[in-house]
Amino acid sequence: MNSKTRWMVAWLFAALVIVPIGRAQDAAQPAPFKKEEIEQLVAPIALYPDALVAQILMASTYPLEVVSAARWSKANPNVKDKALEDAMQQQTWDPSVKSLTAFPSVIAMLNDKLDMTQKLGDAFLGQQKEVMAAIQELRAKADKAGNLKSSKEQTVTTEQQGSTTVIKIEPADPQVVYVPTYNPTVVYGPWPYPAYPPYYYYPPGYSAGSVFFAFTIGVVVGNAMWGGCHWGGGNVYINHNTYNNFNKTDIKTGDWQHKPEHRKGAQYRDQASQQKYGGGQRAGVDSREQFRGRAEQGRQDIARGDADSIKRDGGAGDRAGGAGDRGAGVGDRSAGAADRGGSRQAGGYDGIGSGGQTRAQSNRGASSRASASGGARAGGGGRGGGGRR
């Protein structure tokens, strides 16, 4: 077999192996969260006051900033009230993350259960209505079990919003918030999804064996509570007057919008969120698209016997594929940065999904490169296509 024939065989091998793998990568999308998965995620927060629920859902979409805020909160336990609001002006986190520093047990939970936080944020971005509906369903279960009642800490009411009957939970005193702590496997009645046991979090000093529902010490919130839940519409909103007072801003609307700049490199879970929030193309996808076009042209040229054209297009295609590989490498380095950021936190950053997903993509890319390289060596044409040596 002469060198020209060997090169043609190597090119065809690369076109047949790399392109289908690239297509499979593009097509591989996680399935939407199932109802039982969403209830599993919201179980620890469903019985929190409405405003706090809204701010937790917003903040969960910024998992890396949650880690930073939890560290700050742990290091500054005595900064409260007006001093806390002033201190937050020095931070660059999203306002929803800043607001949770007023609730040390909540920000600690989101940090300690970071896998839950990451998934909760992903579910909220991709399936907001389902998340809101799941919270209401769990509240209804707790009410039916006799475990959701008004008290000196909270006021529980039922309200009609559109065609939906909703359960609202508000602080009995708007300026003092008592965060409930409870055992989800008890407070909602028998848990119906054995394969998806609910997440739970017990702060220091809470004994799960002695009581299944209790309140933490009341928190004087000042302007830190500015979120709201529009249960009938399946979305959250902002009380912009209180929001402006806490964040020293002057927004004019109550609409909440996710801000991708606060993701800090944490990858979005699904393609729809990636595209909506500016991360629609994974590293190397553009290059693979170019590579596919070159591969098809290469097949046509082989059929015509146009060896010179094959060589020119093959070199360009291989370089394009190399660019895609380098792109995947950048994603992997980004994932590594996220992992390092979390690993410095006690308990690690095990739950952040973006690093694992990016590494998985990079590993698949590495497998593609290894297969292509092996094929090229088998054909003796490793250098012919201009590939890396």
N, C-alpha and C positions, 0 to 999 in steps of 0.2 A: 504494500500500500504506500503510494508516494505521499509527500508532505501535504500536497493540496487536498488529496482525498482524506487524509487524517484530520486535517483542519475542518473539512466539511462535516465529518462524523462528529467531531467534538462540538461544533456549533449546533448541530441538530440535537445532540444530547442535552446541551444547556438550554435550548429553546423548549424542549419537551419536559424537562425536569423543573427548571426554575419558574417558568411561567405558570404552570398549574399550581405550584406551591404558593406563588404570589396571589393567584386568584383565590385560593382557599383562605389565605390570610385575610384578604379583603372581605370575603363572604362571612367569615367567622364572627358572629356577633352574639353577645350574651342574650339569652332569653329575658323577657321582662320579668321582674320580680313577681312571684306568685302571691296570692292573697295571704297564705299562711306565713310566707317569708316577711311580708310587710308587717303583719301583726306581731311577729317575733321581734322586729326591729323597734316598733313604736311602743311595745308593752311597758318599758320602764318610764316613759314620759307621758303616756296618754292621760294620766290623771293629774298632771301639772296644770296650773292656771293657764288659761287660753293664751295670754300675752307671752308667757314664758315658753309655751309650746311653739309659738310662731317664731320666736327668736332662736330657739334651739334648731328648728328646721332650717332657718336661714344660715346659721353658723355652721351647721353640719356640712354645707357645701364647700367649706374652706378648711379642710382637716388639718393642713399644716399650720395654719394660723391658730387653730384651736390648741395645738401642741405648744406653740409659743406663748399663748395667753395663759395656759395652765401652769407653765413654768413660772411666768411672771407672778401669777396669783399665789403660788406656793411660796415664792420668795418674798412677797409683800403682804402678809396676812393682815396687817394692821392698817392698811390704807383703805379707807372706807368713805362712804358718803361723798361730800363735796370734794374732798382730797382725791378720791378715786376718779371722779369725773375729770378733774384737772389732770391727773396722771395719764388718763386715756388719751388726752389731746397730744401726748408725745409719742403715741404708738401709731403705726401705719396699718393696723389690722382693719378688717371690715367692721363697721359699727355693730353688727350683730355679734361678732366675736368679742368686741370690747364690752358690750353690755353684760355678757355672761360672767365677767370678772366680779360683778356684784353678787354672784351666786357661787361661792367657792365649791360647794358640793356638786353643783351641776357641771362646772367646767372640769372638775376632777373626774367626774364620771365619763364625760366625753373623751377625755384624754386616756383614762385607764381602759376604757372599752373602745379603743380607736378603730378596731375592725367594725364595730357596730356603727360608729360615727360615720365612717367612710361609706358604708352601705346605705345608711339612712340618707345621707346627702345625695347619693346616686339615685336612690328611689324617689326622693323629693324632686330632683331635677327632671327625672324621666317620667314619673308617674304621680304627679302632685295630687290629682284628684283621688287616686286610690289610697294614697297615704292619709289624706284628710278623712276619707271615709273609714279607713281602718281604725283611726283614733276614736271616731264616734262609735264604731261598733264595739270597741273594747269598753268605752264608757257605759254603753247600754248594758253590757254584760256585768260590769261592776255594780251598776245600779240594780239590776235584777237580782244579783247575789246579796244585795243589802249592804254593800261596802262603799257606796258613794253617797255621802250625805253632806248637808250644810253643817257647819260647826263655827266655833269662834275663829277658826283660821281661814275658812273658805265659804263661799256661797255657791251652791249648785242650783241651777235653774234649767228648765226645759223651755225651748223657744221654737217657733215655727219660722224657718227661713226658706221662702219659696215653697216648694213642695216637700221640703225635708224637715223633719223634727230633729232638733239638735239639743245636745246637753252642753251647757256652758259652765265653766268653772272659773270663778273670779275670787281674788282676795277679799276677805270680809272687810279689811281695812286697805284701801288702795295704796297706801304708803308702806304697808308692811306685808311682805310675802313669806308665807310658810311653805317650803317645798316638801311635798309628801315623800315618804320612803315606804315602800311596800313590797310584798312578795307577790309577783305576778301570777305564780302558779296557784295562789289562794284567792287573791282579791277579785279575779275575774271569774271565779268558779273553776271547774275542771278544765284544764287546758286541752283543746281538741286536736292539737297537732303534735303528737309524740316525736315526729321526725324533725320538728322545728320548735324546740323548747324556747321559751321567751328569754330574752336578755334580762338581766337584773343587775342592780348595783346597790350595795349597802354601805353607806358612809361609816367612818370610824365611830364606834360607840353604839351602833345599831345592832340589836340582837334579833336575828331572823326567827329564832326559835321561840322567843317570848311573846312577840307581837307581830302581826303581819301588815299593820298599817300604822304609821306614825308620822309626825312632822318634825322637820329640823327646826332649829332656832329661827325665829322670825328675822327677816332681812329688811332693813329700812332701805327701800330701793331708790328714793328720790326720783330722778328722771330716767333711770335705767330700764324701766318697763314701758316700751313704746310699740310693741308688736300687737297684732290682732289677727284673729282667724275668721275668715268669711266661710263658715262651714257650708252654707247652701251653695256657694259658688266653687267650693273646693280649692280655695287659695288663701294666701296670707296677705296682710297689708301692714302699713305703717301709720301710727298716729304721728303725723309729721310735726305737730307742735311740740310734743314731748321729745320726739326724736331730735328736733333742732336744738332744744335746750340741753340735751345730753351730749350731742356731738358738735355743738357750736356751729351749726350749719343753717341754711335757709332754704331747704327744699320746699316746694309748693304742692307736692302731690303725695298721696298715700300709697301709691303703687310701689311694690317691691320688685326689684330687678336683680338677678344674679350678676355679679361682677367678676368676669373671668380673671382679671389681673390679680385677684386675691386667692386664686387656686395655687399660686406659687409652684407651678409645674406638675401638680398632681393631675394625672390623666383622667379624662372623663370616661365613664364606663362604657357607654354605647355610642354608636355612630351619630345618632340624632343629636345627642348632647354635644358631641365633638363638633359637629357642623354648626349647631346653633350658637355655640359660645367660642368659636374661633379655633377649635382644635380638630377640625374635621378630617384633616389628612394626617395619617400616621407617618412617622419618619420613613422616607424612602418610597412612598406610594407613587408620587409623581414620577420618580425615576423608573419604577417598575412599569408604569403605563408606557413610558417611552420605549423601554426594553421590549415590551410585547409588540409594539409596532415594528420595531427592528426585526424581531424574530419572524414575524409574518412575511416581511419583505425578504428576509433571508431564505425562507422556504421557496418563495416564488423565484428568486434568483437561482437557487439550486436546480429547480425544475428547468430553467432556461439554460443552465450550464454557464451562467455569467460569473465565473470565479472571481474576477477582479471586483465586481460589485459586491459579492459576498464578503470579500476581505474588508472592503471599506465599511460596509454596513455592520459587519461583525465586530470590527474594532469599536465603532461608535456604540453599538449595543452593549458590548462588554463594559465599556467605560460607564454607560448609563447604569448598568446593573451594579457596578462598583460604587457609583454615587448612592444608589439605594442602600447598599450595605453600610456605607459610611453613615447614612442617615439613621439607620437602625442603631448603629453604634452610639450616635449622639443621644438617642432615646434611652439607651441602656445606661449611659453616663448620668443622664437626668434622673433615672430611677435610682441609681446608686446614691446620688445626692439626697434624694428623698429618704432613702433608707438610713443614710448616715445621720440625717437630721433627726429622725425618730429614735435611732438607736441610742442617741445621747440621753434621751428621756428615760427615766426609770420605767421599766416595763417594756421598753422598746417601741418600735413603730411597726409591729407585726401586722396590724390591721390595714395599713394603707395599701389599697389595691393597685395603685398606679404603677409602683415599682415592679411588682410581680408581673403585671400585664405587659409592661414594656420589656422586661427581661425575657418573657416568653416569646414576644415577637422577635427580639434580637436573637434568641436561641434558634427559632425557626429559620431566621435569616442565615444564621451560621450554618445550620444544616443544609440549606440550599447551596451556600457557597462551597461547603465541603463536598456535596454531591457533584456540583459543577466542576470543581477542581479535580475530583477523582476521575470524572469522565474525560476531562481534558488530558490528564496524564495518561489515561488508558489509550487515548487516541494519539498520543505523542505530539499534540499541538498546543501545549500549555502556553506558549508565547505568541502563537499566531494571532489570537484575538485581542491582544493588547491588555490582557488581564494582569492582575497583580501577581508577582512572583513571591 
